[in-house]
Amino acid sequence: MILLKNVYKSFGTMHVFKDLNLQISENKITCIIGKSGIGKTTLLSILAKLEHIDSGEIINDNPKISFVFQRDTLLPNTKVIDNFKYILGEIYDKENLESLVDTYLEKFGMLEKKYEYKENLSGGMVQRIKIIQALLYSSDILILDEPFKELDEGIKDVFVAELKKLKKTIIISSHDLELVNNIADDVVDLNENQFSYTVV
């Protein structure tokens, strides 16, 4: 479980959250929705303790978190398989890692790109690699910031199916309301009240 209590967050004179109270249920999929600029990415960063708060309290019973950012986080001038080895090499032995990577690359239509350099991939392909890394990474909590962007419908369906198999706490920000309705156990709508929101 993650619990935010009376959290205040601002950037200079701009207040993002004021007296925010939020409970994220364990082993469920929680989706964060809201218009652009309302604070979805900031909230995810706070939940992951990547962003400092002005005041309040963050309680997290499961400190091991993996985060899929919107930006490209793959290593430059590096092959796809080597990006996997860099992130996952200490978790899996070489043989098991290669087998798992092949299985997931095939699921996501990327097996033929295994030895391609990152610079030769489209934005959607980079997104798929980041998602597969997150699916294979050993963590208690998985946080994904707009993960459905640049994915075609078939790949979205594969991604949703894989997320539903995971037995962990998953937090997703998204503008794709159709997919949110399909995947979410809980929904936090920041449009309802930007400054004070409570889910308990």
C-alpha positions in Angstrom: 0.0 0.0 0.0 1.1 3.6 -0.7 -0.5 6.3 1.4 -0.2 10.1 0.9 -1.3 12.2 3.9 -1.8 16.0 3.7 0.7 16.4 0.9 1.5 19.9 -0.4 3.5 20.3 -3.6 4.3 23.5 -5.5 6.8 24.8 -8.1 7.5 28.3 -7.1 4.2 30.2 -6.9 2.3 27.4 -8.7 0.4 25.1 -6.4 0.1 21.6 -7.8 -1.3 19.7 -4.8 -2.7 21.2 -1.6 -3.7 18.8 1.3 -3.6 15.8 -1.0 -4.7 12.5 0.6 -4.5 9.4 -1.5 -4.4 5.6 -0.8 -3.1 3.2 -3.5 -4.3 -0.3 -3.0 -1.8 -3.2 -3.0 -1.8 -5.6 -5.9 -4.3 -3.6 -7.9 -4.1 -1.5 -11.0 -4.7 2.2 -10.3 -5.0 4.7 -13.2 -4.4 8.4 -12.8 -6.3 10.5 -15.3 -6.7 14.3 -15.8 -6.1 17.0 -18.4 -2.6 17.9 -19.5 -0.6 19.9 -16.9 -2.8 19.0 -14.0 -0.1 17.0 -12.2 -0.3 13.4 -13.3 3.5 13.0 -13.8 4.2 15.0 -10.7 2.0 12.7 -8.7 3.7 9.6 -10.1 7.1 11.1 -9.2 5.9 11.8 -5.7 4.6 8.2 -5.3 8.0 6.9 -6.4 9.8 9.4 -4.1 11.5 10.9 -7.1 10.0 14.3 -6.4 10.3 16.1 -3.0 7.1 17.4 -1.4 6.8 20.6 0.5 5.0 19.0 3.4 3.0 16.0 4.3 3.8 12.3 4.6 4.4 9.4 2.2 3.9 5.9 3.5 5.1 3.0 1.3 5.2 -0.6 2.6 6.9 -1.8 -0.6 10.0 0.3 -1.4 11.1 -1.6 -4.5 9.7 0.4 -7.4 10.2 0.3 -11.2 9.2 3.4 -13.3 8.6 3.7 -17.0 9.1 7.4 -17.9 7.6 9.1 -20.9 11.1 10.1 -22.1 13.5 7.7 -23.9 15.6 6.0 -21.2 17.3 3.4 -23.4 21.1 3.5 -23.6 22.4 5.4 -26.7 24.5 3.6 -29.3 23.5 0.3 -27.8 21.7 -2.8 -29.3 18.3 -3.8 -28.0 19.6 -7.0 -26.4 22.3 -5.1 -24.5 19.8 -2.6 -23.1 18.0 -5.6 -21.6 21.3 -7.0 -20.2 22.1 -3.7 -18.6 18.8 -3.4 -16.8 18.1 -7.1 -16.1 21.6 -8.8 -16.1 21.8 -9.0 -12.3 18.3 -10.5 -11.9 18.5 -13.3 -14.4 21.3 -15.6 -15.6 22.4 -15.2 -19.2 20.5 -18.2 -20.6 17.2 -17.4 -18.9 17.4 -13.7 -19.7 17.9 -14.4 -23.4 15.0 -16.8 -23.4 12.7 -14.4 -21.6 13.7 -11.5 -23.8 13.1 -13.5 -27.0 9.6 -14.5 -25.7 8.6 -11.0 -24.9 10.1 -9.4 -28.0 8.1 -11.9 -30.1 4.9 -11.1 -28.2 5.4 -7.4 -28.9 6.4 -7.9 -32.5 10.0 -7.0 -31.9 12.1 -10.2 -32.2 13.7 -9.2 -35.5 14.9 -6.0 -33.8 16.9 -7.8 -31.1 20.3 -6.8 -32.4 19.3 -3.4 -33.8 20.8 -0.3 -32.3 18.4 2.0 -30.4 18.9 4.8 -32.8 17.3 2.7 -35.6 14.1 2.2 -33.7 10.9 4.2 -34.0 9.4 5.9 -31.0 6.8 3.2 -30.7 9.5 0.5 -30.8 11.5 2.3 -28.0 8.3 2.4 -26.0 7.8 -1.4 -26.4 11.3 -2.1 -25.2 10.8 0.1 -22.1 7.6 -1.7 -21.3 9.1 -5.2 -21.7 12.0 -4.2 -19.4 9.4 -3.1 -16.8 7.4 -6.3 -17.1 10.5 -8.4 -16.6 12.0 -6.3 -13.8 11.6 -7.6 -10.2 9.8 -4.9 -8.2 6.8 -4.6 -5.8 5.4 -1.6 -7.5 5.3 -0.7 -11.2 4.6 2.9 -12.2 4.1 3.8 -15.9 3.7 7.4 -17.2 1.6 7.5 -20.3 2.7 4.0 -21.5 0.1 3.6 -24.2 1.4 6.6 -26.3 2.8 5.6 -29.7 1.5 2.0 -29.5 -0.9 0.6 -32.1 -4.1 -1.1 -31.0 -2.8 -4.7 -31.3 0.3 -3.9 -29.1 -1.9 -2.1 -26.6 -4.0 -5.3 -26.2 -0.9 -7.4 -25.6 0.4 -4.9 -23.1 -2.9 -4.8 -21.2 -3.1 -8.6 -21.1 0.5 -8.8 -19.7 -0.2 -6.1 -17.0 -3.3 -8.0 -15.9 -1.2 -11.1 -15.3 1.2 -9.3 -12.8 0.7 -9.8 -9.1 1.9 -6.4 -8.0 0.8 -2.8 -7.4 0.5 -1.0 -10.7 0.0 2.7 -11.1 -0.6 4.2 -14.6 -1.2 7.7 -15.9 -3.1 7.9 -19.2 -5.3 10.0 -21.4 -6.7 6.8 -23.1 -10.0 6.5 -21.2 -11.1 3.5 -23.1 -8.0 1.5 -22.0 -8.3 2.9 -18.5 -11.9 1.6 -18.3 -10.6 -1.8 -19.5 -7.7 -2.2 -17.2 -8.2 -0.2 -14.0 -9.3 -1.5 -10.6 -9.3 2.0 -9.2 -9.3 5.4 -11.0 -8.0 8.7 -9.6 -9.5 11.6 -11.6 -7.4 14.7 -10.9 -10.0 16.8 -12.9 -12.4 16.5 -10.0 -10.4 18.7 -7.7 -6.8 19.6 -8.4 -6.0 20.8 -4.9 -7.6 18.2 -2.6 -8.3 14.7 -3.6 -9.0 11.7 -1.4 -9.4 8.0 -2.2 -9.8 5.7 0.8 
